[in-house]
Amino acid sequence: MIHPSADVSPDAVIGERTKVWNRAQVREGAVIGDDCIVGKDVYIDFGVHVGERTKIQNGALVYHGVTVEPGVFIGPGAILTNDRFPRSITPEGELAGADDWTVSTITLRYGSSIGAGAVVVAGNDVGRFATVGAGAVVTRPVPDHALVAGNPARRIGWVCACGQRLIEASGAPFPADGEGTATCPACRRTYTIGAGVCAEASAR
């Protein structure tokens, strides 16, 4: 389903059952997988690849050089950039062109979530099932299952594949720098955490 007001290039590929809503723009060479939702006023730049079952909420901006793996959530107003050293002009004062800058890529890994109004700075990937808090500014790579927040974004904890924050045996949130076994309070999956790595130990 493509809304009549959406601007979708004929050179873009839109998957089965994917919905593209009001005034969204999908540029040439973009590929969007099956069962996705592209919200109102979303911008998807040329050559961007979006995996299946991804939700991109209203007003999000996804620029050239970004790869979105399946099952990712991108919140309203989130921005994924692609230039670490932006300039409008060259050192000589001429209008900068395509040859005057280098694309720095971003990959959002499987199942990750980017909160409303968050910014992921070019060159920084977000790991599997990681969560970037609303309004965060990501200036370094985010590990799998990490929960990051703030400006610049810092790891404040860990999250389950279902999205809930992991806890200690006492019921307190598992600390960002802790080591040991953490549990999801909702689905009871368990995780082993150590040396800045979080991995699922057992399924529910």
C-alpha positions as CSV (number, residue, x, y, z in Angstrom):
1,M,0.0,0.0,0.0
2,I,1.5,3.3,-1.1
3,H,-0.4,6.5,-0.1
4,P,-1.2,8.8,-3.1
5,S,0.8,11.6,-1.5
6,A,4.0,9.5,-1.1
7,D,6.9,10.1,-3.4
8,V,8.3,6.7,-4.3
9,S,10.9,6.5,-7.1
10,P,10.1,4.0,-9.9
11,D,13.6,2.7,-9.3
12,A,12.9,1.8,-5.7
13,V,11.9,-1.7,-4.6
14,I,9.0,-2.0,-2.2
15,G,8.3,-5.4,-0.6
16,E,5.0,-7.3,-0.4
17,R,2.5,-6.0,2.2
18,T,4.7,-3.0,3.0
19,K,2.8,0.3,3.7
20,V,4.2,3.7,2.7
21,W,2.2,6.5,4.3
22,N,1.4,10.2,3.7
23,R,4.2,12.3,2.2
24,A,6.9,9.7,2.7
25,Q,9.8,9.9,0.2
26,V,11.6,6.8,-1.0
27,R,14.4,7.6,-3.4
28,E,16.0,5.7,-6.3
29,G,17.7,2.4,-5.6
30,A,16.2,2.1,-2.1
31,V,15.1,-1.4,-1.3
32,I,12.4,-2.0,1.4
33,G,11.6,-5.5,2.4
34,D,8.3,-7.3,3.0
35,D,5.9,-6.4,5.8
36,C,7.4,-3.0,6.6
37,I,5.7,0.2,7.7
38,V,7.1,3.6,6.5
39,G,5.4,6.3,8.4
40,K,4.2,9.8,7.5
41,D,6.9,12.3,6.3
42,V,9.7,9.6,6.4
43,Y,12.7,10.2,4.1
44,I,14.6,7.2,2.8
45,D,17.6,8.2,0.8
46,F,18.9,6.6,-2.4
47,G,20.5,3.2,-2.1
48,V,19.2,2.5,1.5
49,H,18.4,-1.1,2.2
50,V,15.7,-1.8,4.8
51,G,15.0,-5.4,5.9
52,E,11.7,-7.0,6.3
53,R,9.3,-6.4,9.3
54,T,10.9,-3.0,10.0
55,K,8.9,-0.1,11.3
56,I,10.0,3.4,10.5
57,Q,7.9,6.0,12.4
58,N,6.7,9.4,11.3
59,G,9.3,12.0,10.3
60,A,12.4,9.7,10.6
61,L,15.3,10.5,8.2
62,V,17.4,7.6,6.9
63,Y,20.3,8.8,4.7
64,H,22.4,7.1,2.0
65,G,24.9,4.7,3.5
66,V,22.5,3.2,6.1
67,T,21.6,-0.5,6.1
68,V,18.7,-1.6,8.3
69,E,18.6,-5.3,9.0
70,P,15.2,-7.1,9.5
71,G,13.0,-6.4,12.5
72,V,14.3,-3.0,13.4
73,F,12.2,-0.2,15.0
74,I,13.1,3.4,14.1
75,G,11.1,5.9,16.2
76,P,9.5,9.2,15.2
77,G,11.9,12.0,14.3
78,A,15.0,9.8,14.5
79,I,17.9,10.8,12.3
80,L,20.6,8.4,10.8
81,T,23.4,10.6,9.3
82,N,26.2,9.8,6.8
83,D,28.8,12.5,6.9
84,R,31.3,12.8,9.8
85,F,32.8,16.1,8.5
86,P,30.0,18.0,6.9
87,R,30.7,21.2,5.0
88,S,28.6,23.1,2.5
89,I,31.6,24.5,0.7
90,T,35.2,23.4,-0.1
91,P,38.2,25.1,1.5
92,E,38.3,27.3,-1.6
93,G,34.8,28.5,-1.1
94,E,33.1,26.5,-3.9
95,L,29.9,24.6,-3.4
96,A,30.8,21.1,-2.2
97,G,29.8,18.3,-4.5
98,A,29.6,14.5,-4.4
99,D,33.4,14.1,-4.7
100,D,34.1,16.4,-1.8
101,W,33.0,14.1,1.0
102,T,33.1,10.5,2.0
103,V,30.0,8.4,3.1
104,S,30.3,6.9,6.6
105,T,28.0,4.0,6.9
106,I,25.6,2.9,9.6
107,T,24.2,-0.6,10.1
108,L,21.2,-1.1,12.4
109,R,21.4,-4.8,13.4
110,Y,18.6,-7.3,13.6
111,G,15.9,-6.4,16.2
112,S,17.4,-3.2,17.4
113,S,15.3,-0.1,18.3
114,I,16.1,3.6,17.9
115,G,14.0,5.8,20.1
116,A,12.1,8.9,19.2
117,G,14.2,11.9,18.3
118,A,17.5,10.0,18.6
119,V,20.5,10.7,16.3
120,V,22.9,8.0,15.2
121,V,26.1,9.7,14.0
122,A,27.6,8.4,10.9
123,G,30.1,5.5,11.3
124,N,28.4,4.0,14.3
125,D,26.6,0.7,14.2
126,V,23.8,-0.4,16.6
127,G,23.9,-4.0,17.7
128,R,21.4,-6.8,17.6
129,F,18.4,-6.1,20.0
130,A,20.1,-3.0,21.3
131,T,17.9,-0.1,22.4
132,V,18.8,3.6,21.8
133,G,16.8,5.8,24.2
134,A,14.6,8.7,23.1
135,G,16.7,11.8,22.3
136,A,20.0,10.0,22.6
137,V,23.0,11.0,20.4
138,V,25.0,7.9,19.4
139,T,28.7,8.8,18.9
140,R,30.2,5.3,19.3
141,P,29.1,1.7,18.3
142,V,26.4,0.2,20.4
143,P,26.9,-3.5,21.5
144,D,24.2,-6.2,21.2
145,H,21.5,-5.9,23.8
146,A,22.9,-2.6,25.2
147,L,20.6,0.1,26.5
148,V,22.1,3.5,25.8
149,A,20.8,7.0,26.6
150,G,21.9,10.6,26.8
151,N,24.1,13.0,24.8
152,P,26.5,11.6,24.1
153,A,24.8,8.2,24.5
154,R,26.2,6.0,27.3
155,R,25.4,2.4,28.2
156,I,23.0,2.4,31.2
157,G,22.0,-1.2,31.2
158,W,21.0,-4.2,29.0
159,V,17.8,-5.3,27.4
160,C,16.2,-8.6,26.4
161,A,15.2,-9.6,22.9
162,C,11.6,-8.7,23.9
163,G,12.7,-5.2,24.8
164,Q,12.5,-5.3,28.7
165,R,15.4,-4.2,30.8
166,L,17.4,-7.0,32.3
167,I,17.5,-7.4,36.1
168,E,19.7,-9.0,38.8
169,A,18.5,-11.7,41.1
170,S,17.4,-9.0,43.6
171,G,15.1,-7.5,41.0
172,A,17.3,-4.4,40.6
173,P,18.3,-3.3,37.0
174,F,21.4,-5.1,36.0
175,P,24.2,-2.5,36.1
176,A,25.8,-1.3,32.9
177,D,29.3,-2.4,34.0
178,G,28.2,-5.5,35.9
179,E,29.2,-9.1,35.1
180,G,27.2,-12.3,35.7
181,T,23.8,-13.6,34.9
182,A,20.8,-11.4,34.1
183,T,17.2,-12.2,33.7
184,C,14.3,-10.7,31.8
185,P,11.4,-9.9,34.2
186,A,8.8,-10.4,31.4
187,C,9.8,-13.5,29.4
188,R,12.4,-15.0,31.8
189,R,15.1,-15.4,29.2
190,T,18.5,-15.4,30.9
191,Y,21.7,-13.7,29.6
192,T,25.4,-13.9,30.5
193,I,27.1,-10.6,30.7
194,G,30.9,-9.9,31.0
195,A,33.6,-7.7,29.4
196,G,31.0,-5.5,27.8
197,V,29.2,-8.4,26.0
198,C,25.7,-9.6,26.6
199,A,24.7,-13.0,25.2
200,E,21.6,-15.1,25.7
201,A,22.2,-18.1,27.9
202,S,18.9,-19.9,27.6
203,A,15.5,-19.4,25.9
204,R,12.4,-19.3,28.0
